Amino acid sequence: MTDTQSPRHSKTQLRRAVLSSYLGSVIEYYDFLLYATASAVVFSRVFFSGLDPLVGTVASLGTFATGYLARPLGGVVFGHFGDRLGRKKMLVITMTVMGVASMLIGMLPTYGQIGAWAPIMLVLLRVAQGVAVGGEWGGAVLMSAEHATTRRGLWASFTNAGAPSGMVVSTLALTLTAAATTEEQFLSWGWRIPFLLSGLLLALGLFVRLKVEETPVFARAKGGKDGKVGKAESMPLVEVLRRHPKNLLLAVGVGFAAFVAQGTLTTFLIAYAVEAGFERQTVLNALTVSSVGAVIGIIGFAALSDRVGRRPVVLAGAVAMGVLSFLLFPMIDTGSAVMLVLAVVLGQSVVHPAMYGPLAALYTEMFGTRMRYTGASIGYQIAGLGAGLAPVVFASTLSATGGTNTVAISAMITACCAVTVLCILATKETYRSSLADEAAAVGSGERVGGVPDAT
């Protein structure tokens, strides 16, 4: 029996799974990316006020990067239990951890109040955020993909679309708070409000998530809802490393440029624009507009990958990003708000979604059911290090050159795009594969799935 024939597949559960995954992703990334925006425009002055402004920005972005460094750990831990116990249980835990950590960030004393303990506690809470989001993505994607019987790229992409949606909500929260307070009030206590609102979002997310059933693909692979876990899945990480090391490496490479671009466009470029003299509100407006466009772009390019395949869409996006990287900084250096918005929109709403949109389905298709949560999560989260490290590396490069050498940064972005191009060319096409097959090994050239899904 194939996964498309299972009687447990239902349109109602698919809709619930997609809605749950999307809302969960919005909430997770609201919390995670709220920190990103705050690190670019607030934290350098609140938690690193004793440092030179440019050095403070580097330090602030460094704490931002710790969240990305912790994400692979979350992928390993939650992937392991998600492959053994089920997707749904882990998603409830990850959402709870993220919400609590964000509320605690909103309660932290500043550097002026408790000195070095402030950034230390900030880093610890950022690590907790990283672990949570590291476990969230894989489970959320699988909840949608494993409930779907057709158009897997489209349905799975709603999880990825949650990232820019969360960025929109977090940016709006900061924008509205800043508009309602003076500069002094915002830096004193106003920035805390969006973090404390995480409690309300957490309650909403858990309410929706608890209504979704376990995926039929996982339930069947496990032997039924109350079945025993098979021996092959007792150590999913070992199985991934033993059976699909090439797939794992390709998964990292395929997504790496997308994450470098994400970190550049949503964090470093924003900090660069602020340092270049743009008003904070102008920069936040550009980020909001581009994030709305990114939601449409991610879903659109993912749907396109259901028609033409994952590989050509990701490939086109990587090549386009390599070209655009040399245009972004000169556009911002013009000092024109219109050029700033155009640069961010081209990057985040058009080019980046082509690389990022198909990844949810592609990563799902690269691993068998009993190790899919682990394999997809680890591949995605290791690739995600690019988003955390890129802003730090680029800010350090800019600091070392006196704030002038953006060509070197563009060259580094292009090199990352070249890695993705090579890896996507080495990856077999998967958009017609079945998720029911336990021996999925698309990267090594083995056939995946006995019966292709309809697309």
N, C-alpha and C positions, 0 to 999 in steps of 0.2 A: 504494500500500500504506500502510495506517495503522500507527501505532506498536503498536496492539493485535494486528496480524497478523504482526509480525516474528517469525521463527522463533528469534531469539536471546533473546527474552524467556523466562525460565524461573523457576519457583517457587523452585528452589534458589538461583539467583543473587539473586532478590529477597530471600530470607531472609538470605543472606550480606550483601547490600548494607544492609539495614535494621539488622542486628546490627553491622556495621562502622560505619555512620553513628552509631548510638546510642552504642556504646562509644567511638568517636572523639570524639564530642561530650562524653561524660562526662569523658573524660580532659582534653580541651581546657579545659572549663569548671571542672573540678577545679582546674587550675592558675590559670585566669583569676580565678575567684571565690574561691579560697583567698586571693588577694591582697586581694579586696574585704573579706572577713571580717577578715583581719589588719590592713588599713588602718583598720578601725573600732575594733578592740579592742587592737591591739598597736603598730602602726607609729608612732603619734603619740608613744609613749614610748620607742621604740627608735631611730628615725631623726630625730625632731624634738623631742628631749628638752630642748633649750635654749629652747623657746618656751612661752608661756602655754598651759595645757591646751586651751582652746577654740580658740585660734589654731593649735595643733599639730594638732588634729583637722581643721581646714579645710585645712591644708597636706598632711596625710596623705591626705585625700580628693582633694586636687588631683593628687597623683601617681597615685591610682587613676583619675582622669579621663583622664590622658594615654594610657592603654591604649585608651580608647574613641576618643580623637582619632586614634589611629593605625589604627584598624580600617578606615576607608574606603580608606586607602592599601593595606592588605592585600587589600581587595576588588578594587581596580583592578589590582594587580599579578598576583595569583593568578587573578583572573577572566579577565584577558587571556590568560594562558598556558593556563588551564583550558579556555577556548573554542577555543583553537588546537591544543593538544596532548592534551587529555583531562582528565577529572575526577580520575582515580585518582592520577596522578603528582603533582598539586599537593597532594592530601590527605596523601601520605606526607611531603612537605616541610613542610607546615604543622604537622603533629604533631611532627616532629623539632625544629623551631624552638621550639615552645611548651615541650616537655619540657626542652630544654637551658636555656632562659631561666629556667624555674622552679627548676631545680637550682642555677643560679648565684645566684638571689636567696637561696636557703638558705645560701649561702656568704659573703654580703656582710658586711663589717665594719660595726659600728654607728657612729652619730654620735659617741659617746664615744671611739671608737677612731681614726677618721680625719677627723672633722669633716664639713665640707660635701661632701666627696667621696662620702660614704655616700648621701645622698639623690640626688646627681647620677647615680651608677651605678644606683640603684634606678629612677630615671626612665627611663634608657636601656634597662634590661631590661624595664621595663613597656611601653615602646614596641615592643620585639621581640615581647612577648606579644600586644599589640594587632594588629600586622601579621599574626601567625600566626592568631589567631582570626578576623580579618577575612577571611582567605582560606579558612578551614576551613568555615564555616557553609554558604556557597553550594555548595561541592563536595559536602559531606555530604548536603545536602538533595537535590541533583540525583541523587546515586547511588541514593537510595531512590525518588524520584519518577519518574525516567526508566527505572527497572527495573519499575515498577508498571504494571499494565494496568487495575486497578480499585482503588477506595478509596484514591485518591492522598493525600487529606488525612490519613487514618489513618497510612499508611506513612511519609509525609514528616514527620509530627509527632514521630516517635521521635527525630529530630535535635534538635528543640526541647525534647523531654523530657529530653535529655541535660544541659541547663543546670541545672535544679533537682536532677537526680540528682548532677551534679558538685558542686553546693552541699551536698548531704547528705554526700557522701564527704569533702569538704574540711572541713566543719564538724565531722563526727565525728573526723576526724584531729586537728583543733585541740583538740576537747573531750577526747579520750583522752590527748593529750599534756599538756594542762593538768592533767588529773586525776592523771597519773603524776608530776608535778613540783610543786615549790613555786612560789609566785608569782615569787620571785627567779630560780629556775632556768628557769622558762618564759620570762621576759623576757630572760634571758641567752642561752640556747641552745635551749630546748624548742620555741620557735616554728619553728625551722629544720627540724625533723624532717619535717613534712608536705611542705615544699617539696622536700626531698631524696628523698622517696618517689616523686617524679615520674619518676625514672629507671626504676623498676620498672613503672609504669603505661605509660611510653613503649614499653618492650619488648613488653608485652602488646598494646598498640594496634597497633603495626606488624605483629605476627604475624597479627592478624585482618585488618587492612586489605589486606595483600598477597595475600590469597586471593580478593579480589573482582575480577571482570572489569570492563572499561570498559562504560559503559551502552550498550544497543542503540540508543537514540535518537540519541546522539552519534555512534556508529560509523556509522550509516546516513547521517546528515547530512554526515559527513566523507567519505563515499564508501567506507567499509569500513575495517577495522583498519589497513591500510597505505596508505589513500588520501591524496591530496593535500588540503591545507586550501584551501577555496574562497576566492576573492577577497573575498567579502563579509565573511568573518570575520577578515581580516588585521589589522583594527583594531577589535575588538569595542566598545571604549569609544566610538569615533567613531560607530559604527553605532547604539549606544544613544542617544547624544545627538542624532543626526541623525534617526533614525526614530521613537524613542519617548520624547521628552523629557517628554511629559505623563505617560506611564506611570511614569517614574522619579520625578517629583515626587509623584505619587499614592502610589507605593510608600513614599516617605519619610514622607508624612503619615499614611498608614494605620497604620504601625507606631510612630509617634513616641510616642503616649500609652502604649503597652504598655511601651516602654523607660523612659519617665519613671517609670511605676509600678514597674517592676522595680528601678530604681536607688533609688527611695524605700523600697521594702519590704525589699530585701536589704542595703542599705548605710546610707542616711540614718536610717531608722527604728530600725535596730539601734544606731547610734551615739547617737541621741536617747535611746533607752531606757537605755543605759549611763550617759549623762550625767544622766539623771533619777533614778539611784540603784539601778537593778536590778543584781543580781549578773550578772557576765559569763556564768556558766554557765546562768542562767535565760534570758538572751537567746539564747544559742546553742541551747538546747533548743527554744525557740519557733521559731527559724529552721529547725531540723532537722525538726520536726513539719510545719511549713508547706511545706517543700520536698518532703517525701514526698507530701503532698497535691497539690502542684503537678504532679508527674509524672502522677498519675491525671487531674487536671483538664485538662492539656494534651492528652493522648491522647483523653480523652472528648469535649472540645469540638471537637477536630479531626475525630473520627469523626462527630460531629453535623453538622459542616459538609459532610460528604459526602452528607448526607441533605437538609438544608434550604438549603444554600448557605453560602459564606464570609461574605457581607455581613451577614446578620442576626445571626450569632454574634458577629462583631467589634463590630458596632454596639451590641448589648446589653451587651457587656463594657465598652465605653468609657463608656456612660451610667452603668452601675453604679459604675465607678471614680470618676467625677466626684462621685457622691453619697457614696461611702465615704471619700473624701479628707477630708471635714469631720468624720468620726467617728474616724479613726485616732488622732490626737493626744490628744483628750479621753479616749479609752479608756486610753491609756498613762499619762496624767497622773493617773489614779485610783490608781496605785501598786500595783494588783492584778496578780499574775502571771497569773491566769486571764484578765483583760481583755487583757493583753499578748499572750498566746497567741491569744486569739480575734481580736484585731485583725490580727495577722500571718497567721493562717490564712485569715480572710475575704479578705484582700487577695491573698496569694500562691497560695492553693489553690483559690479559687473565682472571684474577679473577674478577676484578671490572666490566668489561662489562657484565658478566653473571648476576650480580645483577642489573645493570643499564639499559642494552639494552631493556628488556621487559617492563620497567616502563612506557614508553610513551603510549603504547597501554593499559596497565593494568589500569592506572589512568583514561584514557579516558572512559574505559568500566565500571567504578565504579559509574558513575553519569549520570542522565538523561540529555537530550539535553538542557533544559531551565536553568539548573544550572551546566552544565558540565564545563564551563570555570572557574567558581568560585570554584567548588568543587575540580577539578583536580589541579588548581593552588595553592589553599591554602594547600591541602595535600602535594603537591610536595615541596612547598616553606618552609613550617614548617619543613618537613623532611630535607630540604636543610640547615637548621640551623646547622646541624651536620658538614657540610663542613666548615662553618665559625668558629664555636666554637672549633672544635677539635684541630686545630693547636695552638690556644691560650691556651687551657687547657693543651695540651701536652707540649708546650714550658714552661709553668709555672711549670708543674710537673718536667720537666728536670732541670729548673733553681733552684727549691727548693731542689733538690737532688744533686746539684753540677754537673749536666750534665751526670749522670751515670745510673739512674734508668729507663732503657727502658723497662724492664719487666712489670712494672706497666702500661706503655702506651699500650703495647701489650695486657695486660689483659683487659684494658678499651675498646679497639677495639673489642676484642672477646665478651665482654658483649653486645656491640651494635649489633654485628652479631646475638647474641642469641635473642635479641628483634625482629629483622627482621625475624628470623626463626619462632618464635611463631606467629607473625602477618601473615606471608604468609600461615602458616598452618590453620589459622582461616579465611582466605579469600577464597571465592568460586572461582572456575576456571571460566574464562570469555572469553577465546580466540575464542569461537564459538558464542558469543552473538551478538545481533543486536544493533546498536547505535540508531535505530529509536524509541526504547521503552523509554517512559518518566518516567517509574517507576523503573529504574535500581537500584537495591539494592543488589548487589552481596555479600557484606559483611554480611548482615543480613540473607542470605540464600534464599531470594526470587528469583524467576526465572527472568532472564533478557532477554528481547527480545522475540518476538513471532517466529521469523524465524532466524536460525543461518546463519551467513555469511559463504561463502565457504572459505576454507583455503587450 
